[in-house]
């Protein structure tokens, strides 16, 4: 859904407004942080809950030359979008045995390989398709997640990839890795991983690999570690105007603006006496006569239950706090006696311009990170893309 209509529609149960102008501005601000590197816009997980297709188009319009996804299905869907350039580079990195390797090869995707099993599968797919695969070798430089271990494992993988390249079955287009603690300034693992990455890429290049790009910089590294930018940077959460970590700074510190605003209509306003229990378990009871407002969003929509009795909401121009437990489809706020009308806007989070909470405020209330807050907003909440 796309529109540039009035900011709030009282007929809507809820909506997540996605400001594509803010996203484009964020991409430009991030590109300025790494002027010598290509820009991969990471749009995995439906663009962190913001809508992959629309956000991919906006990022490309702002200068992104690569898109990054986790799953091959995400990447194939983007490749099928006629509004994106045919020669746009799209990379996907989360593979399991038996995945759609041939489809990815035929679509010209860049596929990540972390071990021999994956290399064997992509080589087989390239033989069947009679099309050379675009392969990026991933090094585990210390995250301990995906990627090939240094030493004999890396040497075996590089050697096998070069033999397949000599047969015309693939092209090693990239060497890459991922940080563990780039969002913790000064963490000793950062320097250790950079050293290991340089060592592993140097070995591959000494053996004859000629990658188009070497990359390790995620959002926090793009913002704070220029020595990690190499040939390409891969901002994810920062592109959506959310700071990777409060320790490195707020979005405004980096010239970024939150892209998503989550709002709902008050479904009911009613007066109750003092001592009235609210929601399951009666973990909240009114301290005196007051009014309660019912907000029709719950954990089925991605509102974290862990933020019960803590999550902030802007209603009637004032911050309110979730009263009691967040239920599957709804939660309650204590309006302190104010008599607002059903249909009034309740803003859970946004950029903060109108005094509303931010995704980081909800992260603090739920004991999690802001990534999870925006990414978990469910499909029952329509995305309304504005400023296309």
Secondary structure, 3 states (H helix, E strand, C coil): CECCCCCCCCCCCEEEEEEHHHHHHHHHHHHHHCCCCEEEEECHHHHHHCCHHHHHHHHHHCCCCEEEECCHHHHHHHHCCCCCCCCCEEEECCCCCCCCHHHHHHCCCEEEECCHHHHHHHHHHHHHHCCCEEEEEEECCCCCCCCECCCHHHHHHHHHHHHHHHCCCEEEEEEECCCCCCCCCCCHHHHHHHHHHHHHHHHHHHHCCCCCEEECECHHHHHHCHHHCCCEECCCHHHHCCCCCCCCCCHHHHCCCCCEEEEEEEEEEEEECCCCEECHHHCEECCCCEEEEEECCCHHHCCCHHHCCCCEEEECCEEEEECCCCCCCCEEEECCCCCCCCCCEEEEECCCCCCCCCHHHHHHHHCCCHHHHHHCCCCCCEEEEECC
